[in-house]
Every structure is written in C-alpha cells, then in structure tokens.
Amino acid sequence: MFNTALTWPDLVFLAQGAAMTLAVTAVSVAFGTVLGIIFGVVRFQLGAKWSIPLTFVLDIFRSVPLLIQLVLANAFQSIARLGWPPFTTSCVVLSLYTAAYCTEIVRGGIGAVPPTTRRAARSLGLTWWQDMRYIVFPLATRVSLPAWIGLTLGVMKDSALVLWLGLIELLRASQILVTRLQEPLFILMICGAFYFIISFPIARFGGYLEKRWSND
C-alpha cells in the first residue's frame, strides 16, 4: 500500500505556489502583449530597415536565456538600489521577454492581411486608425491567436525560473516539499498535475476561439 507524508497543508502550500505562478504569468503576459502590439505595429509600419534599433533590442531578449536575464536584472536593481521585490523584478523581465516574442507574432499577423483588403478599406475613406481597428486587427488576431496561446503557455512554464530570485512559485514550492518529505517522484507528479490544471483551460479556450472564428 502506498504511504505518503504529504498532508493537506502541503497541498495548500502547492496551491499557493500555483497561484503565484498564475499571478506572475498574468501580469507578464498582459504587459508583454500590450508592448508586443505596440512594437509589432511600429516594426511593420517602419519596415525592416528603419526598425533595426528596436529589432536589435528585442533580439537580445529573444537570444539571451531567460535565467541569465533574471539574474542580471536582479543584480542591476540591487546595484541601482531600486528596491524591487522579487515579484516586480520577475514581472518586468518576463514582460519584456514576452514582448520580444509577441512583437514578431503581431508583425506576422498584420503582414498576413492581404494588401488589397487594406487598399480597399482606404479607398472607402477609412483613416489609418480605422483601417487598423476595423480591418487589420480583427483579421490579424485570427492569424496570431494560436501562436499567442503557445507563447502564453510557454511563459507560464518559463516562470518556474523565477525561483532563482527567491519567489516561491509552484516549482519552488515543490522543491521545498521534496527536501522536507524526501518523496521527489510523488511530489513532482502532483506539481505536474497542478501545471496541467492551470494550463489546460487556456489551451482549450484558445482552441474554442480558433474553431469559432474559423466558422464565421
């Protein structure tokens, strides 16, 4: 018979870690998506040549491993005496990390809108903003949604790296329990179940929207 020293308070502790993972992910994806939309529109409008400085900065966040970004950001804020708590540092880095990838998703989605559709909209007297709001953004969203859902799920899993800043999220909580209870396989299985529980609704919701829009 299987016996475990895991108690109900330990499960609550894991649930609190999962809540922290969700909080970091939600804040980072929200701010990162807003920045990604802005940067994506700027990159598309300026073209490859004039957006080189912006592209170079975003390439840094895409190329440098996230763990290194977190450690360097934490060191910088300590040297600069900003006084940021681990949660703030984690969200800032993950937001920029998300924005770097979201920018390319947005730029690709806008580029997928047929130029003839945009020219037809402008010929009807629509302004640039009206064209973007009523024509480009709705069509680009349908194209970009699957990639954005994948990015969101990826950021959720990558948020486990914030444990190096001392933030007790889901993976860090499981490590604490493993050290105390010495039941690594069982606790990691529960940790994986928590990740599945918080990730599955996001993936299914994205699939629902994609299927609904494809039938419109």
C-alpha positions, 0 to 999 in steps of 0.5 A: 500500500502506498504511504505518503507524508504529504498532508493537506497543508502541503497541498495548500502550500502547492496551491499557493505556489500555483497561484503565484505562478498564475499571478506572475504569468498574468501580469507578464503576459498582459504587459508583454502583449500590450508592448508586443502590439505596440512594437509589432505595429511600429516594426511593420509600419517602419519596415525592416530597415528603419526598425533595426534599433528596436529589432536589435533590442528585442533580439537580445531578449529573444537570444539571451536565456531567460535565467541569465536575464533574471539574474542580471536584472536582479543584480542591476536593481540591487546595484541601482538600489531600486528596491524591487521585490522579487515579484516586480523584478520577475514581472518586468523581465518576463514582460519584456521577454514576452514582448520580444516574442509577441512583437514578431507574432503581431508583425506576422499577423498584420503582414498576413492581411492581404494588401488589397483588403487594406487598399480597399478599406482606404479607398472607402475613406477609412483613416489609418486608425480605422483601417487598423481597428476595423480591418487589420486587427480583427483579421490579424488576431485570427492569424496570431491567436494560436501562436499567442496561446503557445507563447502564453503557455510557454511563459507560464512554464518559463516562470518556474525560473523565477525561483532563482530570485527567491519567489516561491512559485509552484516549482519552488514550492515543490522543491521545498516539499521534496527536501522536507518529505524526501518523496521527489517522484510523488511530489513532482507528479502532483506539481505536474498535475497542478501545471496541467490544471492551470494550463489546460483551460487556456489551451482549450479556450484558445482552441474554442476561439480558433474553431469559432472564428474559423466558422464565421 
